[in-house]
Amino acid sequence: MTDSTGQQQDDQAENTTYMRRIRSFVLREGRLTKGQQHALDTYWADYGLSYQPQPLQLAEVFGRDNHKVLEIGFGMGKSLVQMAKEAPEKDFIGIEVHRPGVGACLSEAVAQQVKNLKVFEHDAVEVLEHSIADNSLDTVQLFFPDPWHKKRHHKRRIVQGEFVQLLRRKLKPGGVFHMATDWENYAEHMLEVMSAAEGFSNLSADSTYVERPEQRPLTKFEQRGQRLGHGVWDLMFKKES
């Protein structure tokens, strides 16, 4: 049993750690299937990007200087691969810490013959801070992040003022931060944080949410939620300065 002083010290330590370094994930490592391991062993050289403490030259990575889309936390990668396949004129970068998801994404990319996609297996905040140059991204996507639905855990949500200003540095002027969530409370939290964020403007006509744009695929999970009457909220904010 922890006394009140000890609990306060624990809370202070957690808050200090959080302010020093935002974590974009909780590692829940699953077992790799043979197919996922094969994809990692065979295709990483073609699709993988290694974290480095200095910015990558994305034009050199892709061999061209096209519209750059970065997705944070792509899960198993199916929708990311679909977006890349349907927009061959754009270049896509995915970041995911869960190794089975990375393996599944590589396997799907090969199956779909997608060439305009690269992936990191690393913490998104560290990648953004160090491996991505300022003013280099046209779009940042964050779809269905961990909602941390318990109130005492809300401070762990990735969409916070400090993180948003990190994205602002990485986006080009006019670049867009696109979020989606199926938790209404998190949608409200996102809207509150983004509405208060310096240098961004809401692309919604009524300064709230936008309709799902065609370029964001409708996932099976989302389709099931719609049948059950669950909501999904999309937010899109443009970097003004």
Backbone bond lengths (Angstrom), bond angles and torsions (degrees), N, CA, C in turn:
res aa  C-N    CA-C-N  psi(-1)  N-CA   C-N-CA  omega(-1)  CA-C   N-CA-C  phi
1 M - - - 1.466 - - 1.526 109.15 -
2 T 1.351 117.29 132.66 1.450 122.29 -177.61 1.511 110.04 -98.12
3 D 1.361 116.50 131.29 1.461 118.51 177.92 1.521 109.38 -75.47
4 S 1.349 116.74 171.67 1.467 120.82 -173.88 1.521 111.42 -64.02
5 T 1.345 117.48 -36.93 1.461 120.57 179.02 1.520 110.77 -64.60
6 G 1.332 114.83 -44.63 1.460 119.11 178.78 1.513 111.97 -62.75
7 Q 1.361 116.97 -39.83 1.456 120.48 178.77 1.519 111.14 -64.50
8 Q 1.341 116.33 -40.92 1.465 120.14 178.23 1.529 110.69 -62.00
9 Q 1.338 115.82 -41.61 1.456 119.74 179.07 1.524 110.96 -63.55
10 D 1.352 116.14 -40.23 1.463 119.85 178.45 1.520 110.66 -63.92
11 D 1.348 116.53 -43.98 1.458 120.20 179.86 1.525 111.26 -63.27
12 Q 1.350 115.83 -42.00 1.453 119.99 179.59 1.519 110.69 -63.81
13 A 1.324 116.71 -40.24 1.465 120.71 179.73 1.518 110.67 -64.65
14 E 1.345 116.15 -41.50 1.457 119.74 -179.96 1.523 110.32 -65.79
15 N 1.329 117.12 -43.59 1.457 120.77 179.96 1.517 111.50 -64.00
16 T 1.347 117.05 -40.17 1.460 120.77 179.08 1.515 110.79 -63.77
17 T 1.338 115.22 -43.77 1.462 119.79 178.74 1.510 110.20 -62.41
18 Y 1.340 117.06 -41.40 1.458 120.63 -178.57 1.517 111.02 -63.51
19 M 1.340 116.12 -44.78 1.455 119.37 -178.60 1.523 111.17 -65.75
20 R 1.334 115.90 -31.72 1.454 118.94 -178.83 1.527 111.18 -73.99
21 R 1.323 116.56 -35.35 1.457 118.84 -175.83 1.527 110.58 -155.71
22 I 1.323 115.98 109.79 1.449 121.04 178.58 1.519 108.78 -70.26
23 R 1.319 117.04 133.29 1.451 121.04 173.44 1.520 108.43 -98.39
24 S 1.310 116.89 130.35 1.450 120.19 -177.75 1.530 112.14 -94.16
25 F 1.329 118.03 7.57 1.458 119.13 -174.53 1.521 110.43 -162.79
26 V 1.326 113.99 166.23 1.459 122.29 164.34 1.516 105.60 -122.27
27 L 1.304 116.69 124.99 1.461 120.53 -173.67 1.525 110.38 -75.46
28 R 1.323 115.15 113.82 1.463 121.32 175.27 1.523 106.40 -121.45
29 E 1.296 116.25 80.95 1.466 120.60 -172.12 1.521 111.34 -75.05
30 G 1.319 115.14 123.74 1.454 120.33 174.56 1.511 110.09 -97.96
31 R 1.318 115.53 173.93 1.457 120.02 -179.56 1.522 109.97 -81.53
32 L 1.301 115.82 134.92 1.462 120.99 177.70 1.522 110.56 -71.81
33 T 1.321 116.13 136.70 1.457 119.24 170.37 1.538 108.23 -78.33
34 K 1.309 116.09 165.91 1.465 119.45 178.04 1.523 110.66 -61.43
35 G 1.339 116.14 -37.42 1.451 120.09 179.93 1.521 112.47 -66.22
36 Q 1.332 116.12 -40.87 1.467 120.34 178.37 1.522 111.27 -66.07
37 Q 1.343 116.14 -42.12 1.459 119.30 178.32 1.527 110.87 -64.72
38 H 1.322 115.80 -40.33 1.468 119.85 178.07 1.534 110.22 -61.38
39 A 1.320 117.00 -42.41 1.467 120.53 -179.81 1.526 110.93 -63.32
40 L 1.321 116.62 -42.67 1.465 120.25 178.41 1.526 110.95 -64.09
41 D 1.308 116.28 -43.17 1.474 120.05 -178.96 1.526 111.80 -67.78
42 T 1.321 115.99 -35.30 1.467 120.60 -169.52 1.523 113.24 -95.31
43 Y 1.331 117.35 -35.66 1.467 120.08 -168.97 1.520 115.03 -113.32
44 W 1.333 117.43 -3.75 1.461 118.63 -178.78 1.532 111.42 -58.51
45 A 1.305 117.33 -38.53 1.464 120.54 -178.87 1.527 111.44 -59.96
46 D 1.334 117.28 -29.86 1.464 121.27 -179.30 1.520 112.85 -85.85
47 Y 1.319 116.31 -34.17 1.463 120.11 -171.59 1.527 114.41 -114.84
48 G 1.307 117.78 -18.64 1.456 120.03 -171.35 1.516 114.12 -82.92
49 L 1.334 115.64 144.50 1.459 123.22 171.62 1.522 108.09 -120.86
50 S 1.305 116.91 131.62 1.463 121.15 179.17 1.521 110.06 -92.21
51 Y 1.316 114.93 136.79 1.465 119.52 175.37 1.522 109.57 -58.25
52 Q 1.321 116.49 137.58 1.457 121.01 174.85 1.523 108.90 -142.58
53 P 1.329 117.37 152.76 1.467 120.99 -174.38 1.519 114.73 -79.67
54 Q 1.325 117.68 7.16 1.459 120.90 175.56 1.526 108.41 -133.95
55 P 1.340 117.37 153.91 1.462 120.31 -173.42 1.526 113.45 -62.61
56 L 1.324 114.54 137.80 1.454 120.70 172.64 1.528 109.72 -75.26
57 Q 1.309 116.51 151.53 1.456 122.01 172.10 1.530 107.06 -91.13
58 L 1.328 115.62 95.02 1.460 119.73 -171.63 1.528 112.39 -63.83
59 A 1.321 117.63 -31.88 1.462 119.89 177.46 1.529 110.67 -62.97
60 E 1.322 116.49 -34.77 1.463 120.36 177.27 1.530 111.00 -75.25
61 V 1.330 116.48 -37.35 1.467 120.82 179.83 1.532 110.72 -59.43
62 F 1.347 115.96 -44.36 1.466 120.55 -176.39 1.528 113.04 -96.04
63 G 1.318 116.13 -9.19 1.455 118.84 -178.74 1.506 114.08 74.13
64 R 1.317 116.88 16.78 1.460 121.93 178.44 1.527 108.18 -165.90
65 D 1.324 116.55 165.47 1.463 120.93 -177.94 1.521 108.92 -116.96
66 N 1.319 115.53 71.80 1.462 122.00 -178.16 1.526 111.37 -103.51
67 H 1.317 115.36 179.46 1.465 123.20 176.23 1.529 108.93 -53.95
68 K 1.337 116.90 127.15 1.462 121.80 -177.08 1.530 110.93 -109.91
69 V 1.330 115.28 124.92 1.467 122.92 178.74 1.520 108.51 -115.42
70 L 1.323 117.39 126.70 1.470 121.58 177.69 1.514 108.72 -116.77
71 E 1.324 116.51 127.87 1.472 121.45 177.43 1.521 110.14 -112.37
72 I 1.317 115.79 130.38 1.457 123.09 179.40 1.525 108.79 -96.81
73 G 1.324 117.10 121.65 1.458 121.43 176.25 1.513 112.36 70.98
74 F 1.343 117.41 71.84 1.473 119.94 -174.50 1.518 113.63 -87.20
75 G 1.325 118.25 4.78 1.465 120.13 176.87 1.515 111.62 65.01
76 M 1.333 116.70 -123.63 1.468 121.08 178.33 1.527 111.99 -89.28
77 G 1.325 116.88 -3.43 1.453 121.09 168.81 1.509 117.54 86.14
78 K 1.322 118.09 -1.22 1.469 119.72 -174.56 1.525 112.12 -62.43
79 S 1.337 117.51 -46.05 1.467 119.34 -178.40 1.525 110.98 -71.22
80 L 1.325 117.79 -33.52 1.469 120.84 177.51 1.524 110.09 -63.69
81 V 1.309 116.85 -44.96 1.471 120.63 178.43 1.525 110.06 -63.14
82 Q 1.328 116.62 -41.04 1.469 120.01 179.11 1.526 110.95 -61.46
83 M 1.341 116.86 -43.73 1.464 120.00 178.80 1.522 111.19 -62.20
84 A 1.333 116.28 -42.61 1.462 120.01 179.97 1.524 111.02 -64.37
85 K 1.326 117.08 -40.31 1.465 120.80 179.90 1.518 111.08 -65.17
86 E 1.336 116.41 -38.58 1.467 120.41 -175.93 1.522 112.83 -81.74
87 A 1.329 117.73 -9.38 1.468 121.16 179.08 1.523 109.69 -132.38
88 P 1.329 118.34 67.26 1.471 121.17 -176.52 1.523 113.30 -64.55
89 E 1.325 117.12 -15.11 1.468 120.60 178.35 1.528 112.05 -79.86
90 K 1.336 117.49 -7.92 1.465 122.40 179.04 1.529 110.00 -110.53
91 D 1.321 116.33 159.16 1.457 121.91 175.24 1.525 108.86 -112.31
92 F 1.334 116.42 135.45 1.455 122.29 -174.05 1.526 110.59 -116.98
93 I 1.329 114.67 139.49 1.468 122.45 176.05 1.518 107.32 -125.90
94 G 1.308 116.84 124.78 1.461 120.94 177.56 1.520 110.70 -111.17
95 I 1.328 115.99 144.75 1.466 121.33 176.04 1.525 108.13 -124.92
96 E 1.324 116.25 127.12 1.461 121.50 179.99 1.530 108.54 -151.20
97 V 1.329 116.94 138.46 1.464 120.13 -179.93 1.523 112.71 -95.18
98 H 1.317 117.60 -16.97 1.457 120.45 -175.29 1.523 110.24 -87.72
99 R 1.307 115.03 113.44 1.467 121.79 -172.02 1.531 113.18 -58.25
100 P 1.336 120.22 -42.29 1.468 118.80 177.49 1.529 112.25 -58.93
101 G 1.327 117.24 -38.14 1.458 120.43 177.51 1.508 112.05 -65.15
102 V 1.329 117.12 -39.92 1.463 120.71 177.74 1.526 110.04 -63.31
103 G 1.332 116.54 -45.09 1.460 120.16 178.29 1.518 112.14 -61.25
104 A 1.338 116.24 -42.23 1.465 120.32 179.01 1.524 110.91 -64.27
105 C 1.337 116.69 -39.21 1.457 121.25 179.56 1.526 110.81 -63.96
106 L 1.316 117.51 -44.39 1.463 120.77 179.15 1.530 110.65 -62.16
107 S 1.320 115.65 -42.76 1.464 120.03 -179.98 1.526 110.71 -61.83
108 E 1.330 116.77 -43.32 1.468 121.24 179.84 1.524 111.08 -67.34
109 A 1.334 116.49 -39.31 1.471 119.88 179.17 1.522 111.23 -61.49
110 V 1.325 116.60 -41.29 1.467 120.57 178.21 1.528 110.07 -66.86
111 A 1.333 116.13 -44.50 1.465 120.03 -179.35 1.527 111.51 -60.46
112 Q 1.338 116.16 -35.67 1.469 120.77 -178.35 1.534 112.27 -91.91
113 Q 1.324 116.32 1.39 1.476 122.40 178.60 1.533 111.75 57.39
114 V 1.317 114.98 41.30 1.464 121.61 179.47 1.523 109.33 -86.33
115 K 1.318 116.26 129.97 1.462 121.35 -178.04 1.525 113.12 -113.32
116 N 1.306 118.10 -17.01 1.469 122.42 -173.67 1.523 112.11 -97.77
117 L 1.331 116.36 44.21 1.462 121.96 -176.64 1.521 110.36 -141.66
118 K 1.335 115.31 135.14 1.456 122.63 172.32 1.531 107.82 -132.86
119 V 1.335 116.28 151.81 1.465 119.43 -176.86 1.529 111.54 -134.49
120 F 1.323 114.32 146.14 1.462 122.96 169.94 1.517 108.93 -105.39
121 E 1.315 117.01 142.26 1.462 122.54 167.63 1.532 106.35 -110.52
122 H 1.324 115.72 83.47 1.465 120.29 -172.88 1.530 108.80 -167.32
123 D 1.316 115.49 168.80 1.458 121.36 176.69 1.528 110.16 -65.29
124 A 1.318 116.60 128.90 1.467 121.34 -175.72 1.520 112.76 -62.20
125 V 1.321 117.55 -38.58 1.460 119.95 -177.65 1.521 110.45 -64.54
126 E 1.335 117.56 -43.63 1.464 120.17 178.53 1.527 111.17 -65.32
127 V 1.313 116.98 -40.41 1.465 119.79 177.97 1.524 110.43 -61.01
128 L 1.331 116.44 -47.10 1.456 119.97 -179.22 1.527 111.63 -64.34
129 E 1.313 115.89 -42.65 1.464 119.70 -177.69 1.527 111.93 -62.91
130 H 1.332 116.80 -40.43 1.459 119.68 -167.15 1.527 115.44 -117.12
131 S 1.333 117.94 -35.19 1.463 119.98 -171.51 1.525 113.84 -96.21
132 I 1.327 116.80 -11.95 1.464 121.21 -178.78 1.525 108.95 -112.16
133 A 1.305 116.60 126.96 1.464 121.29 -178.49 1.523 110.96 -71.25
134 D 1.316 116.64 152.61 1.457 121.50 174.03 1.525 109.67 -63.37
135 N 1.341 115.35 147.88 1.467 121.90 175.98 1.531 112.90 55.56
136 S 1.337 116.41 39.59 1.466 119.55 -176.08 1.526 114.07 -117.49
137 L 1.341 118.16 -10.48 1.463 121.18 -174.94 1.524 111.23 -110.06
138 D 1.323 115.84 140.61 1.465 120.77 175.86 1.523 111.69 -90.41
139 T 1.326 116.37 -32.90 1.462 121.13 -178.51 1.522 109.24 -143.95
140 V 1.335 115.90 139.11 1.463 122.02 169.48 1.522 106.96 -120.29
141 Q 1.329 116.67 130.51 1.461 122.47 -178.10 1.521 110.30 -115.82
142 L 1.327 115.35 136.83 1.467 122.44 175.71 1.516 106.90 -137.74
143 F 1.325 116.33 97.87 1.453 121.53 -174.16 1.525 110.85 -109.58
144 F 1.301 115.60 122.41 1.463 124.10 175.12 1.534 113.11 54.15
145 P 1.335 116.92 53.86 1.468 119.43 176.27 1.520 110.70 -70.24
146 D 1.327 115.97 165.02 1.465 121.36 177.34 1.527 108.74 -54.20
147 P 1.344 118.32 120.95 1.469 119.56 -174.93 1.520 114.26 -78.79
148 W 1.345 117.53 -13.83 1.463 119.38 -176.39 1.532 108.77 41.68
149 H 1.337 114.57 65.16 1.458 119.92 -167.67 1.522 114.90 -70.67
150 K 1.348 118.21 -21.73 1.458 119.07 177.26 1.528 109.68 -72.96
151 K 1.316 116.04 135.91 1.461 120.32 -172.98 1.522 112.45 -57.09
152 R 1.317 116.92 -37.89 1.465 119.15 -177.63 1.534 111.98 -69.31
153 H 1.321 115.95 -13.84 1.466 120.54 179.76 1.526 113.20 -101.66
154 H 1.331 117.90 1.24 1.464 119.92 -176.39 1.523 112.47 -58.33
155 K 1.328 116.35 -29.07 1.469 119.39 -179.00 1.527 111.31 -67.72
156 R 1.325 117.44 -13.47 1.468 120.40 178.55 1.529 112.62 -86.77
157 R 1.312 117.63 -8.47 1.457 120.14 179.28 1.524 109.74 -61.46
158 I 1.320 115.87 139.90 1.465 119.28 -174.65 1.523 112.15 -69.47
159 V 1.328 117.39 -31.47 1.466 119.61 -179.09 1.524 108.69 -79.21
160 Q 1.323 115.27 95.23 1.455 124.42 177.14 1.524 107.39 -135.37
161 G 1.319 116.15 164.07 1.453 120.35 -175.84 1.513 114.03 -55.11
162 E 1.332 117.36 -43.29 1.463 121.29 -178.48 1.527 111.09 -63.69
163 F 1.321 116.17 -43.63 1.465 121.19 -179.71 1.528 110.61 -65.70
164 V 1.308 116.82 -41.04 1.465 121.02 -179.32 1.531 110.74 -62.19
165 Q 1.325 116.98 -38.08 1.465 119.03 178.24 1.521 111.70 -71.03
166 L 1.328 117.53 -28.86 1.465 120.62 172.02 1.527 109.71 -62.86
167 L 1.327 116.99 -45.46 1.463 120.49 177.88 1.522 111.04 -63.25
168 R 1.308 116.62 -38.22 1.464 120.33 179.28 1.532 110.72 -57.94
169 R 1.325 116.87 -39.62 1.465 120.19 178.38 1.518 111.37 -64.46
170 K 1.315 116.79 -36.39 1.462 120.66 -173.15 1.526 112.68 -83.17
171 L 1.325 117.73 -26.53 1.459 121.24 178.97 1.523 111.37 -76.02
172 K 1.311 115.31 146.21 1.457 120.10 170.37 1.526 109.38 -71.05
173 P 1.318 118.80 157.41 1.472 119.65 170.86 1.527 109.42 -56.01
174 G 1.320 116.49 128.98 1.452 120.69 -175.29 1.513 113.69 89.64
175 G 1.341 116.95 -6.68 1.456 121.16 178.06 1.514 111.40 -68.18
176 V 1.333 116.50 158.84 1.464 121.72 -171.81 1.527 111.73 -121.05
177 F 1.325 115.59 135.46 1.464 122.67 170.62 1.520 106.95 -102.99
178 H 1.341 115.94 114.96 1.467 122.54 -176.70 1.521 109.45 -111.76
179 M 1.325 116.48 121.57 1.458 123.62 -179.44 1.524 110.00 -118.76
180 A 1.321 116.55 152.09 1.455 121.46 172.88 1.524 108.55 -147.36
181 T 1.328 115.92 141.36 1.455 121.04 178.73 1.518 109.65 -150.50
182 D 1.330 115.96 152.01 1.459 120.16 175.54 1.536 110.98 -106.00
183 W 1.327 115.80 14.12 1.462 121.15 174.62 1.527 108.28 -109.40
184 E 1.312 117.11 113.41 1.462 120.60 -175.43 1.525 111.60 -59.81
185 N 1.317 116.89 -39.30 1.463 119.54 -179.86 1.526 111.50 -63.64
186 Y 1.341 115.96 -37.27 1.460 119.05 178.04 1.528 109.66 -70.58
187 A 1.325 117.43 -37.51 1.463 120.59 176.42 1.527 110.16 -58.69
188 E 1.329 116.07 -43.09 1.471 120.46 178.34 1.525 110.36 -64.23
189 H 1.335 115.69 -39.93 1.468 120.68 177.63 1.533 110.28 -62.87
190 M 1.325 117.15 -47.04 1.463 121.20 178.58 1.523 111.03 -58.20
191 L 1.323 115.80 -45.10 1.460 120.26 -178.73 1.523 110.94 -63.26
192 E 1.312 116.26 -40.71 1.465 120.25 179.44 1.532 111.01 -64.69
193 V 1.342 116.36 -46.97 1.466 120.46 -179.09 1.523 110.77 -63.54
194 M 1.321 116.33 -46.41 1.456 119.76 -176.24 1.524 112.52 -70.50
195 S 1.318 117.15 -34.83 1.462 120.04 178.97 1.518 111.51 -65.76
196 A 1.332 115.77 -28.51 1.461 120.56 179.42 1.519 112.81 -90.63
197 A 1.344 117.49 -8.20 1.458 121.38 -173.87 1.525 111.29 -75.38
198 E 1.309 115.13 131.61 1.461 120.48 177.57 1.524 110.27 -68.28
199 G 1.337 116.26 138.59 1.454 120.56 172.06 1.505 116.15 86.26
200 F 1.349 118.51 8.58 1.455 121.77 179.35 1.527 110.74 -125.46
201 S 1.330 115.47 150.11 1.459 120.35 173.19 1.522 108.91 -129.84
202 N 1.322 115.84 144.37 1.456 122.64 -177.76 1.525 109.90 -78.32
203 L 1.336 116.80 130.01 1.457 120.85 178.77 1.521 112.65 -83.30
204 S 1.320 117.79 -3.23 1.456 121.69 176.59 1.525 110.07 -74.37
205 A 1.314 116.41 138.61 1.464 121.33 -179.07 1.527 112.09 -64.01
206 D 1.335 115.97 -30.29 1.463 118.84 -179.71 1.531 112.45 -109.19
207 S 1.335 115.69 18.03 1.471 122.15 176.87 1.525 113.12 62.95
208 T 1.343 116.78 28.49 1.470 120.10 175.23 1.527 108.65 -124.42
209 Y 1.339 117.49 -103.38 1.452 122.09 -174.61 1.524 110.58 -113.62
210 V 1.341 115.36 162.75 1.460 120.87 178.06 1.521 109.11 -114.64
211 E 1.319 116.46 159.64 1.458 120.81 171.87 1.526 108.83 -68.25
212 R 1.333 115.83 149.68 1.465 118.87 178.34 1.518 109.77 -58.06
213 P 1.339 117.53 119.41 1.465 119.19 177.90 1.524 110.82 -70.16
214 E 1.315 115.81 154.08 1.467 120.40 -175.83 1.518 112.76 -60.78
215 Q 1.334 117.21 -28.24 1.465 118.78 -176.56 1.520 113.33 -74.35
216 R 1.348 118.14 -12.28 1.468 118.97 174.85 1.522 108.52 -94.57
217 P 1.337 117.97 111.17 1.465 120.37 -177.42 1.519 111.97 -62.02
218 L 1.318 114.82 146.28 1.454 121.60 174.79 1.519 107.73 -83.22
219 T 1.335 117.36 113.64 1.458 120.96 -176.52 1.528 111.13 -79.07
220 K 1.341 116.02 161.55 1.459 120.35 175.79 1.522 110.88 -59.82
221 F 1.325 115.78 -38.94 1.460 121.10 178.38 1.530 109.83 -60.68
222 E 1.324 115.76 -42.87 1.463 120.99 -178.84 1.530 110.56 -68.82
223 Q 1.315 117.19 -40.34 1.461 120.94 178.24 1.526 110.69 -61.31
224 R 1.325 115.35 -42.27 1.462 119.52 178.19 1.526 109.88 -63.32
225 G 1.331 116.33 -42.87 1.455 120.10 179.22 1.516 112.44 -61.10
226 Q 1.340 116.13 -38.83 1.464 119.76 178.72 1.517 111.06 -64.17
227 R 1.334 116.43 -40.17 1.476 119.60 178.82 1.522 110.79 -63.33
228 L 1.333 116.07 -31.54 1.458 120.88 -179.82 1.529 112.47 -88.21
229 G 1.318 115.66 0.55 1.454 119.26 178.35 1.513 114.63 85.44
230 H 1.333 117.18 14.95 1.459 120.50 179.10 1.524 110.18 -81.36
231 G 1.305 116.61 146.05 1.455 120.70 179.89 1.519 112.74 -92.44
232 V 1.313 115.72 157.65 1.463 123.26 170.97 1.517 106.64 -134.30
233 W 1.325 115.51 135.09 1.451 120.83 -175.95 1.530 109.22 -118.92
234 D 1.331 116.31 127.42 1.454 122.93 175.31 1.520 109.19 -107.45
235 L 1.325 116.22 138.28 1.462 122.20 176.24 1.522 107.90 -129.26
236 M 1.324 116.82 136.94 1.462 121.03 177.28 1.512 109.25 -135.06
237 F 1.326 114.93 123.05 1.463 121.85 -178.90 1.517 109.49 -123.70
238 K 1.310 116.50 136.50 1.465 122.79 -179.16 1.514 111.32 -101.53
239 K 1.325 115.64 138.25 1.462 120.64 175.41 1.523 109.04 -75.52
240 E 1.319 114.83 119.34 1.466 121.06 -179.34 1.522 111.92 -93.22
241 S 1.326 116.36 -31.48 1.476 119.13 -175.93 1.508 109.90 -154.29
